[in-house]
Amino acid sequence: MKILKSILFLFLFLGVLQLSAQAAVSHEILDGLLKKHVSETGKVNYRGFIQDSTQLNKYLKNLSDNPPQKNWSKEDKLAYWINAYNAYTIQLIIRNYPLKSIKDIGSKIKIPFVNTPWDIKFIKIGKERYDLNNIEHGILRKDFNEPRIHFAIVCASVSCPKLRNEAFVASRLNAQLDDQARDFINDPSRNKIKANQAQVSEIFSWFRGDFTKSGNLISFLNKYSQVKINSNAQISNLNYNWNLNE
């Protein structure tokens, strides 16, 4: 009987260890860094991130060592990949800082078949190598059918949605994404919306299909816009400002 109890205890113990190993990764370190170095308006203190690069690298190693598991919730996986995209973008910027635009990194690249900063495979998660495009297009857009990601992931530029000064977390993810959508769409520096005319970010042109899967673009905008757009309103795009968001 004692042997049986011991074996049972061992299996239970191993089961607890396995569940613990598969638990969703903590974003606490990133949360602290974002609160410290990102303003309410989304301005980023990249020099501050450079000073705290040890902490940022610690967080990124945690991501690298703990890729999403099958038993994670959809919200845990989505928060993981959004935070990963933003944190690795910050790492890419501070590795090349100072610079006027993330696009300037492209002129420094001396890697065959790599033309933009979004094509650099500098991200290691688990046993896989990724670039930022892999995360955005191959994972976030492909696997989640969630258009609000475009207001959450940030390309380090003035016309991007503002970098949120807290990490995304599964328990509040839906509210955080809604908040990002409302903030971006109603920001007059990024979208100029009137009832009969709307000048909107080029994001809505680049990824139009993501916003129109269950209706047209105007109906999507009206979910979050304080000014409701008429169904026959003229829609045009504002020029995108790629200057660094600092």
N, C-alpha and C positions, 0 to 999 in steps of 0.2 A: 504493500500500500504506500509506504514511504517513497519507494522508487517511482511509483506511478504519479504521486503528487509532485515529485521533483521534476519528472518529465513534463507534466502539465504546466508547472510553473515556468519551466524553461521555454516552452512554446509561447506562453503568454508574454513572457519577457521579450522574446525575439519579435513577437508581433507588435508590441509597443515600440520597440526600437525601429521597426520598419515604418510604422505610421509616423513616428517622429521624423524619420529621414525624409519622408515624402510630404511633410507639412509645408505649406506655402512659405516662401522666403519673406523675411522681415524687410520693410522699407524704411525703418526708423532712422538709419544713418542718412539716407538721402533726404528724408523729411527735414532733419535738422539742418542740413546744408542748404536746402532750398529756402527755408525760413531765414537763414542767416545771410544769404547772398543774393536773393531775388526780392525785388521790391513789390509792393502791391500792384504796381502798374506793369510788372513784368520785365523791368530793367534788370540786367544780370551783371553782377560784379565778378567778372572773370578773374581779376587779380586776386579776389578773395578765394575763389575756387582753387587757384594755383597754390595759395598759401595752405589750403586745406586738402591738397591733392592726395595726401596719405589716407585721409578718411574716405575720399571719393574712390580711390583705388581699392580700399577695403570693401566698400559696398559693391563695386563691380566684380571683385573676386568672389563675393558671396553669390552674386547672380551667376557668375561663370560656373561655380561649383554646385549650384542648385537649379538646374533647368526645370521648367514646368513638368509636373507629373500627371499621369492620367487621372489620378484621384483628386486633383485640384478642381475647384469650381471654375466655371467660365469666368467669373469676376476676378478670381485670383490670377488666372492666366492672363487676362486682359490687362489688369493692373501691372503685372510683371512686365509685359512686353512694352507697354506705354512708358513705364519708368525706365526700362532698359534703353529704349530709343532716346529718351531725353538725357539720361545720364551719360550714355556713350557719345552723344552729340556734344555735351559739355566737355568731355575728355578730349574729343577731337579738336575743339576750339582751343582749349588751354595748351595742348601740345604744339599748336601753331601760332599761338598768341605772341605779339600783337598782330592784328589784321583788321582790315576794314569790313570784310565780308567773308562768310563761309566759302563763297565761290572762289576767293583768292587761293584757297588751299588747292584747287584744281590746277593752278598754274605751277604749283610746286611739286606735283605728283610726277614721279619718274618710274611708274610701274606700267609694264606692258598691258594694253587693253583696259586701263583704268583712266577715265577721263574726268570724273567728278569726285568730290569728297564723299558722295553717297555710294560710290562703288568700291571704296577701300575696305578690304576684308580684315579689319583690325579687331573685330569683336569675336571673342571665344566664349561660347556657352555650351557647357558639357563637352562633348567631343567634336562639336561643329564650329566652323568658322562662318561668320556672317559679315555683311556690310549693312549699312543703314537701309538701303533699298530692300534687302532681303527681309528685314524686320517689317518695314512698312507695307510692301506690296506682297511679299510671299507669306507673311504670317498675319499681320493685323487686318489688312484689307481682304485677304483670301479666306481666312478662317473664322472671322467674327461677324461679318455683315453688320458693322457698326459705323455709320457715317460720322458719328461724333468724335471718332478718333482724330479726325482732321483738325479739331479744335484743341486737342490734347497733346499731340506730338508736335515738337517745335524745331524749326530749322535754323534757329539762332539768328533770325532776321527781324527787322523792324515790322514788316508786314505780316509776319507769322502771328498766329494766336499768341497771346502772352504766355510765357512759361509760368505755370502755377507755382506759387511759393509754398507748396506742400506736396508731398508724394501722393500718388493715387493709391487708394486702398480698397480692397474688395467690399468691405462693409459699407462704404459710402460712395462707391464708384458711380452708380447711376446719377446721384445728386451732383457729384463732381463734374461729370460729363455734361449734364444739363446746364450747370453753372458756366462751364467753359463755352458752350454753344451760345447761351444768352449774352455773355460778356463780349464774345467776338462779333456776333452779328449786330449788336447794338452799339459797337464802338465806332464813332464817326470817322476815326482815323483809318479804319479798315473797311468799312462799308457805309455808304451814304444812302439811306433808305427813305423814300417818300412814297405816298400812296400810289402815285401814277408813274413813278420812275425810281429805279434803284441802280446805283453803281456799287457793284459788289466785288469782293476779293477774287483774284484769279483762281484761288483755290476752288471756287464753285464752277469754274470752267475746266480746270485740270481734272477734277474728280466728279464731274457732273453725274456720271452714271451711279456713283455711290449715293448721291442725294436724291435720285429720282426713281429708285426701285419701287417705291410704293406711292408715287405721285409725281407731280412736276416740281420744278425748283422753287417756284413761288409758294407752293403749299408747304414745302419744307421750311423755307425762310419764315413763313408766317407762324410756325410752331413756336418760334423764339423771338421774333421781332416785336418790339413795342409798337412800331408803326405798321399796321396791316397793309400789305401790298395788294392792289387791285389785280384781278386775274389777267387783265389785258395790259398791265404796266410794261413799260420798256425797261429791259434789263441790259446793262452793259458792265464792263469790267474796269476796275481801277488798275493803274500800273503798280507792279509789285516792287517794294523797296527792299533790296537785299542787303542793306547796310546792317552791321552787327547790332544786335539788340542790347546795347549796353548804355 
